Amino acid sequence: MAEFNYTIEAGLYTGKTLRSSRGPRYRRFETAAEALRFAMEEMPGSQLRGCVLEVNEARFDERQIRVLYDAPAYPLSRREK
């Protein structure tokens, strides 16, 4: 994956949950790093499926979100597993 800028604004479209009949929700973050942290650490796994991160008109799916979060260049501290 090309070099990724973790410091620019990002939008996160969360996937549907099994318990919710409402469609995907959108949330804006000051940085892509914060959006990635939210997706990986705060959202339930079922909602991560179908999730899309949007940064500068580029879209990243669940698999790509995991790669960006796990990358050595990720600037924030990660929650212990």
Number of C-alpha atoms within 10 A of each C-alpha: 6 4 6 13 14 21 12 14 17 23 21 23 20 21 22 18 17 9 7 8 8 10 11 16 11 13 11 15 15 13 16 25 21 19 23 24 19 13 24 19 14 10 14 12 12 14 17 22 15 15 23 23 24 18 18 10 9 9 14 17 15 18 13 14 21 16 13 19 21 13 11 8 12 18 12 12 7 12 8 5 4
